[in-house]
């Protein structure tokens, strides 16, 4: 035996307009479209595979300590002088 339950949904006007148009175009009822969308959203999803690790590179030694504000100012000043 097939049973159905009635439910009240609040659906945004623009989405409801799209549902009406699709129902008319496909010959389905709005209820059928909503049921199909719910079925799809409740379908068990395959577990996500772990992503491979990001590549890393050895870029050599640090040229300055970025926590040393004075060293940063000096490097900026030196760059400005080289650009002249």
N, C-alpha and C positions, 0 to 999 in steps of 0.2 A: 504494500500500500504506500502510495506517495502522499506525503503530507507537506503542506506549505504553511509558513508562518508569515503573518503580515508585520511589516515594520514601517516606521516613519523615519525618513532620512531628511536631513537638511542639506540640500545640494545648491551650490552657488548658481546664480541665474545663468551665467555664461556657460557653465558646464552643462546645465540642464538643456540649454539651447542646442549644444553640440550633441547631446544624447538624443534629443527629439529628431534632429536632422539625420543622424546615423540610423536611428530606428526606422524612419521613413524610407531612407535610401536602401537599407538592407532587408526590410520586411520583417524585422524582429520587433518585439515590444521593448519598451524601456526597461521593464523588469528583467527580461532575458539578458539584455546588455549588462545591467548592473550585476546580475547573478554571475555571468561569465567573468566579469572583471574581479568579483570577489573570489571566485574559484581560482583564478590565475594567481591572485595575490596570496592566497592561502596554500598554494601548492608548495610542497617541501622543496627548498632550494638545495642544490648540491653544496657540500661544504666548500668554502673558498680554499684554494691551494695557497700555501705560503709563497709569498713572492721571493724570487731569488735575491740574494743580498746585492746591494748597490756596489758598483766597482769603486775601488779606492786607488789612489796613486801616492807614491812617495814624492813629495814636492821639495825635498831637501830640508835644510835647516830653516828655522824661523829667522827672518831678517830683523825683526824687532819684537819687543814685548808689547802687545797691544793694550796691556793694562797700564802701561807707562805713558801717561798723557804728554809729558814733556818730549818723549821720543817721537810721538806722533806729530806734535807741532814742529819739531825739528825736521822731520821727513817731509812734511808739507812745505815748509819754508825752502828746503833744498830743492824740491820739485819745482816750485815757483821760480826759483833762481835759474834752474836749468831750462825752463820754458822761455825765458827772456832772450 
